[in-house]
């Protein structure tokens, strides 16, 4: 059985990006990867000396971390 995971990302420019991915409920690796991505973003956004930026990819969407103002994941 598949479960939908939705990422909603608000950019610093004011734009909103929403991406939904269907994943297998029994695949724990996917949920761990999403949780690791969330922790990585929170860590980056929490630093005041963030000089470098990276990209995150969720589904078919790639976003530069330095452009993110807020992000949420909902299952």
Predicted model as a PDB file, atoms N, CA, C, CB and O in Angstrom, pLDDT in the B-factor column:
MODEL        1                                                                  
ATOM      1  N   UNK A   1       0.833  -1.178   0.000  1.00 75.00           N  
ATOM      2  CA  UNK A   1       0.000   0.000   0.000  1.00 75.00           C  
ATOM      3  C   UNK A   1       0.884   1.249   0.000  1.00 75.00           C  
ATOM      4  CB  UNK A   1      -0.951  -0.006   1.213  1.00 75.00           C  
ATOM      5  O   UNK A   1       1.884   1.299   0.715  1.00 75.00           O  
ATOM      6  N   UNK A   2       0.526   2.240  -0.784  1.00 84.00           N  
ATOM      7  CA  UNK A   2       1.308   3.469  -0.909  1.00 84.00           C  
ATOM      8  C   UNK A   2       0.773   4.554   0.014  1.00 84.00           C  
ATOM      9  CB  UNK A   2       1.302   3.961  -2.356  1.00 84.00           C  
ATOM     10  O   UNK A   2      -0.411   4.591   0.350  1.00 84.00           O  
ATOM     11  N   UNK A   3       1.676   5.424   0.406  1.00 87.00           N  
ATOM     12  CA  UNK A   3       1.347   6.557   1.265  1.00 87.00           C  
ATOM     13  C   UNK A   3       1.881   7.810   0.601  1.00 87.00           C  
ATOM     14  CB  UNK A   3       1.937   6.382   2.704  1.00 87.00           C  
ATOM     15  O   UNK A   3       2.965   7.776   0.017  1.00 87.00           O  
ATOM     16  N   UNK A   4       1.160   8.907   0.672  1.00 90.00           N  
ATOM     17  CA  UNK A   4       1.607  10.167   0.082  1.00 90.00           C  
ATOM     18  C   UNK A   4       2.364  10.986   1.117  1.00 90.00           C  
ATOM     19  CB  UNK A   4       0.412  10.969  -0.471  1.00 90.00           C  
ATOM     20  O   UNK A   4       1.912  11.146   2.250  1.00 90.00           O  
ATOM     21  N   UNK A   5       3.519  11.501   0.714  1.00 88.00           N  
ATOM     22  CA  UNK A   5       4.295  12.424   1.529  1.00 88.00           C  
ATOM     23  C   UNK A   5       4.373  13.731   0.751  1.00 88.00           C  
ATOM     24  CB  UNK A   5       5.734  11.854   1.863  1.00 88.00           C  
ATOM     25  O   UNK A   5       4.797  13.749  -0.405  1.00 88.00           O  
ATOM     26  N   UNK A   6       3.963  14.821   1.389  1.00 91.00           N  
ATOM     27  CA  UNK A   6       3.932  16.122   0.734  1.00 91.00           C  
ATOM     28  C   UNK A   6       4.941  17.059   1.383  1.00 91.00           C  
ATOM     29  CB  UNK A   6       2.520  16.728   0.792  1.00 91.00           C  
ATOM     30  O   UNK A   6       4.978  17.211   2.604  1.00 91.00           O  
ATOM     31  N   UNK A   7       5.762  17.686   0.536  1.00 91.00           N  
ATOM     32  CA  UNK A   7       6.698  18.702   0.993  1.00 91.00           C  
ATOM     33  C   UNK A   7       6.143  20.054   0.547  1.00 91.00           C  
ATOM     34  CB  UNK A   7       8.153  18.453   0.428  1.00 91.00           C  
ATOM     35  O   UNK A   7       5.816  20.246  -0.624  1.00 91.00           O  
ATOM     36  N   UNK A   8       6.042  20.980   1.488  1.00 93.00           N  
ATOM     37  CA  UNK A   8       5.659  22.351   1.172  1.00 93.00           C  
ATOM     38  C   UNK A   8       6.816  23.241   1.570  1.00 93.00           C  
ATOM     39  CB  UNK A   8       4.334  22.774   1.899  1.00 93.00           C  
ATOM     40  O   UNK A   8       7.258  23.230   2.719  1.00 93.00           O  
ATOM     41  N   UNK A   9       7.302  24.010   0.614  1.00 92.00           N  
ATOM     42  CA  UNK A   9       8.473  24.841   0.837  1.00 92.00           C  
ATOM     43  C   UNK A   9       8.139  26.285   0.486  1.00 92.00           C  
ATOM     44  CB  UNK A   9       9.674  24.338   0.006  1.00 92.00           C  
ATOM     45  O   UNK A   9       7.679  26.573  -0.618  1.00 92.00           O  
ATOM     46  N   UNK A  10       8.372  27.185   1.429  1.00 92.00           N  
ATOM     47  CA  UNK A  10       8.184  28.616   1.182  1.00 92.00           C  
ATOM     48  C   UNK A  10       9.571  29.218   0.983  1.00 92.00           C  
ATOM     49  CB  UNK A  10       7.408  29.325   2.373  1.00 92.00           C  
ATOM     50  O   UNK A  10      10.452  29.074   1.831  1.00 92.00           O  
ATOM     51  N   UNK A  11       9.748  29.885  -0.133  1.00 92.00           N  
ATOM     52  CA  UNK A  11      11.038  30.471  -0.480  1.00 92.00           C  
ATOM     53  C   UNK A  11      11.155  31.884   0.072  1.00 92.00           C  
ATOM     54  CB  UNK A  11      11.233  30.479  -1.996  1.00 92.00           C  
ATOM     55  O   UNK A  11      10.151  32.532   0.367  1.00 92.00           O  
ATOM     56  N   UNK A  12      12.380  32.351   0.206  1.00 90.00           N  
ATOM     57  CA  UNK A  12      12.634  33.713   0.689  1.00 90.00           C  
ATOM     58  C   UNK A  12      12.038  34.754  -0.243  1.00 90.00           C  
ATOM     59  CB  UNK A  12      14.133  33.953   0.841  1.00 90.00           C  
ATOM     60  O   UNK A  12      11.713  35.861   0.187  1.00 90.00           O  
ATOM     61  N   UNK A  13      11.895  34.408  -1.511  1.00 93.00           N  
ATOM     62  CA  UNK A  13      11.313  35.331  -2.488  1.00 93.00           C  
ATOM     63  C   UNK A  13       9.795  35.411  -2.368  1.00 93.00           C  
ATOM     64  CB  UNK A  13      11.693  34.906  -3.897  1.00 93.00           C  
ATOM     65  O   UNK A  13       9.164  36.250  -3.010  1.00 93.00           O  
ATOM     66  N   UNK A  14       9.203  34.536  -1.541  1.00 93.00           N  
ATOM     67  CA  UNK A  14       7.757  34.553  -1.344  1.00 93.00           C  
ATOM     68  C   UNK A  14       7.032  33.452  -2.095  1.00 93.00           C  
ATOM     69  CB  UNK A  14       7.209  35.873  -1.761  1.00 93.00           C  
ATOM     70  O   UNK A  14       5.842  33.233  -1.869  1.00 93.00           O  
ATOM     71  N   UNK A  15       7.718  32.763  -2.973  1.00 94.00           N  
ATOM     72  CA  UNK A  15       7.097  31.677  -3.732  1.00 94.00           C  
ATOM     73  C   UNK A  15       6.881  30.435  -2.874  1.00 94.00           C  
ATOM     74  CB  UNK A  15       7.954  31.326  -4.939  1.00 94.00           C  
ATOM     75  O   UNK A  15       7.575  30.221  -1.880  1.00 94.00           O  
ATOM     76  N   UNK A  16       5.920  29.631  -3.271  1.00 96.00           N  
ATOM     77  CA  UNK A  16       5.622  28.385  -2.571  1.00 96.00           C  
ATOM     78  C   UNK A  16       5.766  27.223  -3.540  1.00 96.00           C  
ATOM     79  CB  UNK A  16       4.196  28.416  -1.955  1.00 96.00           C  
ATOM     80  O   UNK A  16       5.265  27.270  -4.663  1.00 96.00           O  
ATOM     81  N   UNK A  17       6.451  26.187  -3.097  1.00 94.00           N  
ATOM     82  CA  UNK A  17       6.634  24.984  -3.904  1.00 94.00           C  
ATOM     83  C   UNK A  17       6.042  23.813  -3.137  1.00 94.00           C  
ATOM     84  CB  UNK A  17       8.145  24.738  -4.236  1.00 94.00           C  
ATOM     85  O   UNK A  17       6.351  23.614  -1.963  1.00 94.00           O  
ATOM     86  N   UNK A  18       5.194  23.042  -3.798  1.00 94.00           N  
ATOM     87  CA  UNK A  18       4.599  21.864  -3.191  1.00 94.00           C  
ATOM     88  C   UNK A  18       4.891  20.665  -4.080  1.00 94.00           C  
ATOM     89  CB  UNK A  18       3.069  22.049  -2.983  1.00 94.00           C  
ATOM     90  O   UNK A  18       4.678  20.714  -5.291  1.00 94.00           O  
ATOM     91  N   UNK A  19       5.373  19.604  -3.480  1.00 92.00           N  
ATOM     92  CA  UNK A  19       5.691  18.371  -4.210  1.00 92.00           C  
ATOM     93  C   UNK A  19       5.148  17.199  -3.412  1.00 92.00           C  
ATOM     94  CB  UNK A  19       7.238  18.221  -4.448  1.00 92.00           C  
ATOM     95  O   UNK A  19       5.351  17.127  -2.200  1.00 92.00           O  
ATOM     96  N   UNK A  20       4.459  16.280  -4.078  1.00 92.00           N  
ATOM     97  CA  UNK A  20       3.909  15.095  -3.431  1.00 92.00           C  
ATOM     98  C   UNK A  20       4.530  13.854  -4.057  1.00 92.00           C  
ATOM     99  CB  UNK A  20       2.361  15.059  -3.551  1.00 92.00           C  
ATOM    100  O   UNK A  20       4.635  13.741  -5.278  1.00 92.00           O  
ATOM    101  N   UNK A  21       4.937  12.928  -3.196  1.00 90.00           N  
ATOM    102  CA  UNK A  21       5.552  11.683  -3.640  1.00 90.00           C  
ATOM    103  C   UNK A  21       4.819  10.529  -2.983  1.00 90.00           C  
ATOM    104  CB  UNK A  21       7.074  11.646  -3.302  1.00 90.00           C  
ATOM    105  O   UNK A  21       4.534  10.571  -1.786  1.00 90.00           O  
ATOM    106  N   UNK A  22       4.511   9.498  -3.761  1.00 90.00           N  
ATOM    107  CA  UNK A  22       3.913   8.291  -3.205  1.00 90.00           C  
ATOM    108  C   UNK A  22       5.029   7.313  -2.867  1.00 90.00           C  
ATOM    109  CB  UNK A  22       2.890   7.654  -4.198  1.00 90.00           C  
ATOM    110  O   UNK A  22       5.875   7.010  -3.708  1.00 90.00           O  
ATOM    111  N   UNK A  23       5.026   6.824  -1.638  1.00 87.00           N  
ATOM    112  CA  UNK A  23       6.041   5.871  -1.193  1.00 87.00           C  
ATOM    113  C   UNK A  23       5.361   4.656  -0.574  1.00 87.00           C  
ATOM    114  CB  UNK A  23       7.014   6.528  -0.179  1.00 87.00           C  
ATOM    115  O   UNK A  23       4.233   4.731  -0.088  1.00 87.00           O  
ATOM    116  N   UNK A  24       6.073   3.541  -0.605  1.00 86.00           N  
ATOM    117  CA  UNK A  24       5.584   2.310  -0.010  1.00 86.00           C  
ATOM    118  C   UNK A  24       5.621   2.436   1.506  1.00 86.00           C  
ATOM    119  CB  UNK A  24       6.417   1.099  -0.482  1.00 86.00           C  
ATOM    120  O   UNK A  24       6.651   2.808   2.068  1.00 86.00           O  
ATOM    121  N   UNK A  25       4.521   2.133   2.172  1.00 84.00           N  
ATOM    122  CA  UNK A  25       4.427   2.242   3.624  1.00 84.00           C  
ATOM    123  C   UNK A  25       5.445   1.376   4.343  1.00 84.00           C  
ATOM    124  CB  UNK A  25       3.046   1.870   4.077  1.00 84.00           C  
ATOM    125  O   UNK A  25       5.880   1.720   5.442  1.00 84.00           O  
ATOM    126  N   UNK A  26       5.829   0.265   3.744  1.00 86.00           N  
ATOM    127  CA  UNK A  26       6.733  -0.683   4.393  1.00 86.00           C  
ATOM    128  C   UNK A  26       8.200  -0.358   4.170  1.00 86.00           C  
ATOM    129  CB  UNK A  26       6.453  -2.069   3.900  1.00 86.00           C  
ATOM    130  O   UNK A  26       9.066  -1.042   4.716  1.00 86.00           O  
ATOM    131  N   UNK A  27       8.499   0.659   3.390  1.00 83.00           N  
ATOM    132  CA  UNK A  27       9.884   1.009   3.076  1.00 83.00           C  
ATOM    133  C   UNK A  27      10.395   2.040   4.091  1.00 83.00           C  
ATOM    134  CB  UNK A  27       9.999   1.562   1.621  1.00 83.00           C  
ATOM    135  O   UNK A  27      10.223   3.245   3.907  1.00 83.00           O  
ATOM    136  N   UNK A  28      11.016   1.553   5.146  1.00 86.00           N  
ATOM    137  CA  UNK A  28      11.509   2.430   6.211  1.00 86.00           C  
ATOM    138  C   UNK A  28      12.672   3.301   5.751  1.00 86.00           C  
ATOM    139  CB  UNK A  28      11.937   1.604   7.408  1.00 86.00           C  
ATOM    140  O   UNK A  28      12.887   4.378   6.308  1.00 86.00           O  
ATOM    141  N   UNK A  29      13.425   2.858   4.746  1.00 89.00           N  
ATOM    142  CA  UNK A  29      14.568   3.652   4.260  1.00 89.00           C  
ATOM    143  C   UNK A  29      14.121   4.996   3.723  1.00 89.00           C  
ATOM    144  CB  UNK A  29      15.328   2.893   3.173  1.00 89.00           C  
ATOM    145  O   UNK A  29      14.811   5.998   3.912  1.00 89.00           O  
ATOM    146  N   UNK A  30      12.972   5.034   3.053  1.00 85.00           N  
ATOM    147  CA  UNK A  30      12.472   6.293   2.487  1.00 85.00           C  
ATOM    148  C   UNK A  30      12.136   7.273   3.597  1.00 85.00           C  
ATOM    149  CB  UNK A  30      11.230   6.044   1.604  1.00 85.00           C  
ATOM    150  O   UNK A  30      12.499   8.447   3.520  1.00 85.00           O  
ATOM    151  N   UNK A  31      11.449   6.806   4.624  1.00 83.00           N  
ATOM    152  CA  UNK A  31      11.070   7.695   5.722  1.00 83.00           C  
ATOM    153  C   UNK A  31      12.292   8.164   6.510  1.00 83.00           C  
ATOM    154  CB  UNK A  31      10.086   6.990   6.657  1.00 83.00           C  
ATOM    155  O   UNK A  31      12.316   9.294   6.997  1.00 83.00           O  
ATOM    156  N   UNK A  32      13.300   7.310   6.637  1.00 88.00           N  
ATOM    157  CA  UNK A  32      14.546   7.706   7.298  1.00 88.00           C  
ATOM    158  C   UNK A  32      15.270   8.760   6.467  1.00 88.00           C  
ATOM    159  CB  UNK A  32      15.460   6.478   7.524  1.00 88.00           C  
ATOM    160  O   UNK A  32      15.823   9.711   7.020  1.00 88.00           O  
ATOM    161  N   UNK A  33      15.272   8.599   5.137  1.00 86.00           N  
ATOM    162  CA  UNK A  33      15.916   9.579   4.258  1.00 86.00           C  
ATOM    163  C   UNK A  33      15.215  10.932   4.344  1.00 86.00           C  
ATOM    164  CB  UNK A  33      15.920   9.077   2.805  1.00 86.00           C  
ATOM    165  O   UNK A  33      15.878  11.969   4.360  1.00 86.00           O  
ATOM    166  N   UNK A  34      13.895  10.934   4.399  1.00 83.00           N  
ATOM    167  CA  UNK A  34      13.143  12.189   4.525  1.00 83.00           C  
ATOM    168  C   UNK A  34      13.449  12.846   5.868  1.00 83.00           C  
ATOM    169  CB  UNK A  34      11.617  11.935   4.381  1.00 83.00           C  
ATOM    170  O   UNK A  34      13.629  14.061   5.940  1.00 83.00           O  
ATOM    171  N   UNK A  35      13.507  12.050   6.923  1.00 84.00           N  
ATOM    172  CA  UNK A  35      13.828  12.593   8.245  1.00 84.00           C  
ATOM    173  C   UNK A  35      15.246  13.157   8.278  1.00 84.00           C  
ATOM    174  CB  UNK A  35      13.667  11.511   9.323  1.00 84.00           C  
ATOM    175  O   UNK A  35      15.477  14.214   8.865  1.00 84.00           O  
ATOM    176  N   UNK A  36      16.200  12.459   7.653  1.00 86.00           N  
ATOM    177  CA  UNK A  36      17.575  12.959   7.585  1.00 86.00           C  
ATOM    178  C   UNK A  36      17.642  14.274   6.804  1.00 86.00           C  
ATOM    179  CB  UNK A  36      18.496  11.910   6.935  1.00 86.00           C  
ATOM    180  O   UNK A  36      18.384  15.183   7.177  1.00 86.00           O  
ATOM    181  N   UNK A  37      16.861  14.374   5.713  1.00 82.00           N  
ATOM    182  CA  UNK A  37      16.816  15.601   4.918  1.00 82.00           C  
ATOM    183  C   UNK A  37      16.272  16.742   5.770  1.00 82.00           C  
ATOM    184  CB  UNK A  37      15.946  15.406   3.646  1.00 82.00           C  
ATOM    185  O   UNK A  37      16.804  17.851   5.742  1.00 82.00           O  
ATOM    186  N   UNK A  38      15.218  16.470   6.524  1.00 82.00           N  
ATOM    187  CA  UNK A  38      14.619  17.488   7.388  1.00 82.00           C  
ATOM    188  C   UNK A  38      15.618  17.977   8.433  1.00 82.00           C  
ATOM    189  CB  UNK A  38      13.364  16.933   8.077  1.00 82.00           C  
ATOM    190  O   UNK A  38      15.740  19.180   8.667  1.00 82.00           O  
ATOM    191  N   UNK A  39      16.331  17.042   9.057  1.00 83.00           N  
ATOM    192  CA  UNK A  39      17.323  17.411  10.059  1.00 83.00           C  
ATOM    193  C   UNK A  39      18.458  18.225   9.450  1.00 83.00           C  
ATOM    194  CB  UNK A  39      17.880  16.166  10.731  1.00 83.00           C  
ATOM    195  O   UNK A  39      18.948  19.167  10.072  1.00 83.00           O  
ATOM    196  N   UNK A  40      18.875  17.873   8.250  1.00 80.00           N  
ATOM    197  CA  UNK A  40      19.935  18.597   7.560  1.00 80.00           C  
ATOM    198  C   UNK A  40      19.512  20.040   7.270  1.00 80.00           C  
ATOM    199  CB  UNK A  40      20.309  17.878   6.255  1.00 80.00           C  
ATOM    200  O   UNK A  40      20.298  20.970   7.454  1.00 80.00           O  
ATOM    201  N   UNK A  41      18.290  20.219   6.824  1.00 79.00           N  
ATOM    202  CA  UNK A  41      17.780  21.560   6.519  1.00 79.00           C  
ATOM    203  C   UNK A  41      17.662  22.379   7.801  1.00 79.00           C  
ATOM    204  CB  UNK A  41      16.406  21.477   5.804  1.00 79.00           C  
ATOM    205  O   UNK A  41      18.047  23.548   7.834  1.00 79.00           O  
ATOM    206  N   UNK A  42      17.129  21.763   8.859  1.00 78.00           N  
ATOM    207  CA  UNK A  42      17.009  22.475  10.135  1.00 78.00           C  
ATOM    208  C   UNK A  42      18.374  22.891  10.661  1.00 78.00           C  
ATOM    209  CB  UNK A  42      16.294  21.601  11.172  1.00 78.00           C  
ATOM    210  O   UNK A  42      18.529  23.985  11.202  1.00 78.00           O  
ATOM    211  N   UNK A  43      19.356  22.026  10.503  1.00 78.00           N  
ATOM    212  CA  UNK A  43      20.711  22.337  10.947  1.00 78.00           C  
ATOM    213  C   UNK A  43      21.275  23.518  10.163  1.00 78.00           C  
ATOM    214  CB  UNK A  43      21.624  21.109  10.792  1.00 78.00           C  
ATOM    215  O   UNK A  43      21.893  24.412  10.740  1.00 78.00           O  
ATOM    216  N   UNK A  44      21.062  23.521   8.863  1.00 77.00           N  
ATOM    217  CA  UNK A  44      21.560  24.606   8.019  1.00 77.00           C  
ATOM    218  C   UNK A  44      20.868  25.920   8.362  1.00 77.00           C  
ATOM    219  CB  UNK A  44      21.354  24.271   6.535  1.00 77.00           C  
ATOM    220  O   UNK A  44      21.524  26.953   8.500  1.00 77.00           O  
ATOM    221  N   UNK A  45      19.546  25.884   8.500  1.00 72.00           N  
ATOM    222  CA  UNK A  45      18.799  27.110   8.767  1.00 72.00           C  
ATOM    223  C   UNK A  45      19.102  27.662  10.153  1.00 72.00           C  
ATOM    224  CB  UNK A  45      17.307  26.858   8.625  1.00 72.00           C  
ATOM    225  O   UNK A  45      18.952  28.863  10.381  1.00 72.00           O  
ATOM    226  N   UNK A  46      19.523  26.813  11.077  1.00 66.00           N  
ATOM    227  CA  UNK A  46      19.824  27.245  12.428  1.00 66.00           C  
ATOM    228  C   UNK A  46      21.186  27.893  12.580  1.00 66.00           C  
ATOM    229  CB  UNK A  46      19.729  26.096  13.342  1.00 66.00           C  
ATOM    230  O   UNK A  46      21.461  28.500  13.616  1.00 66.00           O  
ATOM    231  N   UNK A  47      22.052  27.781  11.571  1.00 67.00           N  
ATOM    232  CA  UNK A  47      23.396  28.352  11.669  1.00 67.00           C  
ATOM    233  C   UNK A  47      23.407  29.782  11.161  1.00 67.00           C  
ATOM    234  CB  UNK A  47      24.404  27.503  10.883  1.00 67.00           C  
ATOM    235  O   UNK A  47      22.810  30.093  10.130  1.00 67.00           O  
ATOM    236  N   UNK A  48      24.086  30.640  11.887  1.00 61.00           N  
ATOM    237  CA  UNK A  48      24.173  32.037  11.451  1.00 61.00           C  
ATOM    238  C   UNK A  48      25.370  32.246  10.529  1.00 61.00           C  
ATOM    239  CB  UNK A  48      24.273  32.974  12.665  1.00 61.00           C  
ATOM    240  O   UNK A  48      25.422  33.243   9.809  1.00 61.00           O  
ATOM    241  N   UNK A  49      26.335  31.321  10.536  1.00 62.00           N  
ATOM    242  CA  UNK A  49      27.535  31.479   9.724  1.00 62.00           C  
ATOM    243  C   UNK A  49      27.491  30.622   8.463  1.00 62.00           C  
ATOM    244  CB  UNK A  49      28.762  31.128  10.540  1.00 62.00           C  
ATOM    245  O   UNK A  49      28.533  30.209   7.954  1.00 62.00           O  
ATOM    246  N   UNK A  50      26.308  30.359   7.966  1.00 57.00           N  
ATOM    247  CA  UNK A  50      26.157  29.492   6.799  1.00 57.00           C  
ATOM    248  C   UNK A  50      26.715  30.188   5.552  1.00 57.00           C  
ATOM    249  CB  UNK A  50      24.666  29.113   6.588  1.00 57.00           C  
ATOM    250  O   UNK A  50      26.073  31.075   4.990  1.00 57.00           O  
ATOM    251  N   UNK A  51      27.892  29.788   5.136  1.00 59.00           N  
ATOM    252  CA  UNK A  51      28.545  30.395   3.967  1.00 59.00           C  
ATOM    253  C   UNK A  51      28.256  29.607   2.697  1.00 59.00           C  
ATOM    254  CB  UNK A  51      30.058  30.486   4.187  1.00 59.00           C  
ATOM    255  O   UNK A  51      28.078  30.191   1.627  1.00 59.00           O  
ATOM    256  N   UNK A  52      28.210  28.297   2.810  1.00 59.00           N  
ATOM    257  CA  UNK A  52      27.988  27.471   1.633  1.00 59.00           C  
ATOM    258  C   UNK A  52      26.537  27.027   1.588  1.00 59.00           C  
ATOM    259  CB  UNK A  52      28.929  26.252   1.629  1.00 59.00           C  
ATOM    260  O   UNK A  52      25.846  27.011   2.607  1.00 59.00           O  
ATOM    261  N   UNK A  53      26.097  26.676   0.429  1.00 70.00           N  
ATOM    262  CA  UNK A  53      24.738  26.181   0.302  1.00 70.00           C  
ATOM    263  C   UNK A  53      24.754  24.891  -0.496  1.00 70.00           C  
ATOM    264  CB  UNK A  53      23.823  27.229  -0.366  1.00 70.00           C  
ATOM    265  O   UNK A  53      25.664  24.639  -1.286  1.00 70.00           O  
ATOM    266  N   UNK A  54      23.762  24.105  -0.282  1.00 80.00           N  
ATOM    267  CA  UNK A  54      23.611  22.858  -1.006  1.00 80.00           C  
ATOM    268  C   UNK A  54      22.223  22.817  -1.614  1.00 80.00           C  
ATOM    269  CB  UNK A  54      23.851  21.640  -0.083  1.00 80.00           C  
ATOM    270  O   UNK A  54      21.462  23.782  -1.537  1.00 80.00           O  
ATOM    271  N   UNK A  55      21.916  21.708  -2.206  1.00 84.00           N  
ATOM    272  CA  UNK A  55      20.616  21.515  -2.824  1.00 84.00           C  
ATOM    273  C   UNK A  55      19.938  20.317  -2.190  1.00 84.00           C  
ATOM    274  CB  UNK A  55      20.748  21.327  -4.348  1.00 84.00           C  
ATOM    275  O   UNK A  55      20.599  19.374  -1.757  1.00 84.00           O  
ATOM    276  N   UNK A  56      18.615  20.358  -2.137  1.00 85.00           N  
ATOM    277  CA  UNK A  56      17.862  19.183  -1.736  1.00 85.00           C  
ATOM    278  C   UNK A  56      16.971  18.796  -2.903  1.00 85.00           C  
ATOM    279  CB  UNK A  56      17.026  19.446  -0.438  1.00 85.00           C  
ATOM    280  O   UNK A  56      16.506  19.654  -3.653  1.00 85.00           O  
ATOM    281  N   UNK A  57      16.741  17.522  -3.049  1.00 86.00           N  
ATOM    282  CA  UNK A  57      15.861  17.027  -4.097  1.00 86.00           C  
ATOM    283  C   UNK A  57      14.782  16.183  -3.445  1.00 86.00           C  
ATOM    284  CB  UNK A  57      16.648  16.209  -5.166  1.00 86.00           C  
ATOM    285  O   UNK A  57      15.073  15.248  -2.699  1.00 86.00           O  
ATOM    286  N   UNK A  58      13.542  16.520  -3.734  1.00 87.00           N  
ATOM    287  CA  UNK A  58      12.400  15.767  -3.241  1.00 87.00           C  
ATOM    288  C   UNK A  58      11.498  15.527  -4.429  1.00 87.00           C  
ATOM    289  CB  UNK A  58      11.649  16.518  -2.082  1.00 87.00           C  
ATOM    290  O   UNK A  58      10.982  16.474  -5.023  1.00 87.00           O  
ATOM    291  N   UNK A  59      11.305  14.280  -4.778  1.00 86.00           N  
ATOM    292  CA  UNK A  59      10.524  13.967  -5.974  1.00 86.00           C  
ATOM    293  C   UNK A  59      11.269  14.444  -7.201  1.00 86.00           C  
ATOM    294  CB  UNK A  59       9.121  14.608  -5.909  1.00 86.00           C  
ATOM    295  O   UNK A  59      12.402  14.027  -7.440  1.00 86.00           O  
ATOM    296  N   UNK A  60      10.658  15.303  -7.973  1.00 89.00           N  
ATOM    297  CA  UNK A  60      11.297  15.856  -9.172  1.00 89.00           C  
ATOM    298  C   UNK A  60      11.716  17.309  -8.992  1.00 89.00           C  
ATOM    299  CB  UNK A  60      10.360  15.743 -10.356  1.00 89.00           C  
ATOM    300  O   UNK A  60      12.048  17.985  -9.965  1.00 89.00           O  
ATOM    301  N   UNK A  61      11.701  17.792  -7.751  1.00 89.00           N  
ATOM    302  CA  UNK A  61      12.010  19.188  -7.459  1.00 89.00           C  
ATOM    303  C   UNK A  61      13.345  19.299  -6.734  1.00 89.00           C  
ATOM    304  CB  UNK A  61      10.892  19.826  -6.620  1.00 89.00           C  
ATOM    305  O   UNK A  61      13.592  18.585  -5.763  1.00 89.00           O  
ATOM    306  N   UNK A  62      14.199  20.194  -7.208  1.00 90.00           N  
ATOM    307  CA  UNK A  62      15.470  20.485  -6.550  1.00 90.00           C  
ATOM    308  C   UNK A  62      15.453  21.943  -6.122  1.00 90.00           C  
ATOM    309  CB  UNK A  62      16.688  20.187  -7.491  1.00 90.00           C  
ATOM    310  O   UNK A  62      15.130  22.835  -6.906  1.00 90.00           O  
ATOM    311  N   UNK A  63      15.809  22.168  -4.857  1.00 89.00           N  
ATOM    312  CA  UNK A  63      15.765  23.514  -4.283  1.00 89.00           C  
ATOM    313  C   UNK A  63      17.093  23.809  -3.607  1.00 89.00           C  
ATOM    314  CB  UNK A  63      14.589  23.658  -3.272  1.00 89.00           C  
ATOM    315  O   UNK A  63      17.647  22.951  -2.918  1.00 89.00           O  
ATOM    316  N   UNK A  64      17.602  25.006  -3.797  1.00 87.00           N  
ATOM    317  CA  UNK A  64      18.812  25.454  -3.114  1.00 87.00           C  
ATOM    318  C   UNK A  64      18.445  25.769  -1.661  1.00 87.00           C  
ATOM    319  CB  UNK A  64      19.446  26.709  -3.829  1.00 87.00           C  
ATOM    320  O   UNK A  64      17.509  26.525  -1.401  1.00 87.00           O  
ATOM    321  N   UNK A  65      19.179  25.188  -0.730  1.00 84.00           N  
ATOM    322  CA  UNK A  65      18.862  25.339   0.689  1.00 84.00           C  
ATOM    323  C   UNK A  65      18.898  26.802   1.128  1.00 84.00           C  
ATOM    324  CB  UNK A  65      19.833  24.523   1.532  1.00 84.00           C  
ATOM    325  O   UNK A  65      18.117  27.206   1.990  1.00 84.00           O  
ATOM    326  N   UNK A  66      19.786  27.589   0.553  1.00 82.00           N  
ATOM    327  CA  UNK A  66      19.892  28.996   0.962  1.00 82.00           C  
ATOM    328  C   UNK A  66      18.663  29.815   0.563  1.00 82.00           C  
ATOM    329  CB  UNK A  66      21.139  29.621   0.352  1.00 82.00           C  
ATOM    330  O   UNK A  66      18.495  30.932   1.054  1.00 82.00           O  
ATOM    331  N   UNK A  67      17.797  29.290  -0.316  1.00 87.00           N  
ATOM    332  CA  UNK A  67      16.588  30.001  -0.739  1.00 87.00           C  
ATOM    333  C   UNK A  67      15.374  29.663   0.113  1.00 87.00           C  
ATOM    334  CB  UNK A  67      16.288  29.687  -2.180  1.00 87.00           C  
ATOM    335  O   UNK A  67      14.317  30.271  -0.055  1.00 87.00           O  
ATOM    336  N   UNK A  68      15.507  28.700   1.031  1.00 86.00           N  
ATOM    337  CA  UNK A  68      14.368  28.229   1.824  1.00 86.00           C  
ATOM    338  C   UNK A  68      14.143  29.139   3.029  1.00 86.00           C  
ATOM    339  CB  UNK A  68      14.594  26.774   2.288  1.00 86.00           C  
ATOM    340  O   UNK A  68      15.066  29.427   3.791  1.00 86.00           O  
ATOM    341  N   UNK A  69      12.896  29.585   3.185  1.00 86.00           N  
ATOM    342  CA  UNK A  69      12.504  30.351   4.368  1.00 86.00           C  
ATOM    343  C   UNK A  69      11.807  29.430   5.368  1.00 86.00           C  
ATOM    344  CB  UNK A  69      11.576  31.536   3.978  1.00 86.00           C  
ATOM    345  O   UNK A  69      12.007  29.559   6.576  1.00 86.00           O  
ATOM    346  N   UNK A  70      10.991  28.502   4.869  1.00 86.00           N  
ATOM    347  CA  UNK A  70      10.291  27.547   5.722  1.00 86.00           C  
ATOM    348  C   UNK A  70       9.993  26.296   4.913  1.00 86.00           C  
ATOM    349  CB  UNK A  70       8.982  28.159   6.300  1.00 86.00           C  
ATOM    350  O   UNK A  70       9.799  26.360   3.699  1.00 86.00           O  
ATOM    351  N   UNK A  71       9.959  25.161   5.594  1.00 86.00           N  
ATOM    352  CA  UNK A  71       9.684  23.909   4.908  1.00 86.00           C  
ATOM    353  C   UNK A  71       8.946  22.971   5.852  1.00 86.00           C  
ATOM    354  CB  UNK A  71      10.991  23.258   4.395  1.00 86.00           C  
ATOM    355  O   UNK A  71       9.201  22.960   7.057  1.00 86.00           O  
ATOM    356  N   UNK A  72       8.032  22.184   5.296  1.00 87.00           N  
ATOM    357  CA  UNK A  72       7.331  21.193   6.108  1.00 87.00           C  
ATOM    358  C   UNK A  72       7.099  19.933   5.291  1.00 87.00           C  
ATOM    359  CB  UNK A  72       5.990  21.754   6.632  1.00 87.00           C  
ATOM    360  O   UNK A  72       6.963  19.980   4.068  1.00 87.00           O  
ATOM    361  N   UNK A  73       7.057  18.816   5.987  1.00 85.00           N  
ATOM    362  CA  UNK A  73       6.753  17.529   5.386  1.00 85.00           C  
ATOM    363  C   UNK A  73       5.515  16.983   6.074  1.00 85.00           C  
ATOM    364  CB  UNK A  73       7.956  16.537   5.504  1.00 85.00           C  
ATOM    365  O   UNK A  73       5.412  17.024   7.300  1.00 85.00           O  
ATOM    366  N   UNK A  74       4.579  16.473   5.292  1.00 88.00           N  
ATOM    367  CA  UNK A  74       3.340  15.934   5.848  1.00 88.00           C  
ATOM    368  C   UNK A  74       3.065  14.595   5.192  1.00 88.00           C  
ATOM    369  CB  UNK A  74       2.146  16.914   5.638  1.00 88.00           C  
ATOM    370  O   UNK A  74       3.183  14.450   3.976  1.00 88.00           O  
ATOM    371  N   UNK A  75       2.698  13.623   6.003  1.00 80.00           N  
ATOM    372  CA  UNK A  75       2.343  12.316   5.421  1.00 80.00           C  
ATOM    373  C   UNK A  75       0.887  12.007   5.617  1.00 80.00           C  
ATOM    374  CB  UNK A  75       3.183  11.205   6.029  1.00 80.00           C  
ATOM    375  O   UNK A  75       0.416  10.952   5.191  1.00 80.00           O  
TER     376      UNK A  75                                                      
ENDMDL                                                                          
END                                                                             
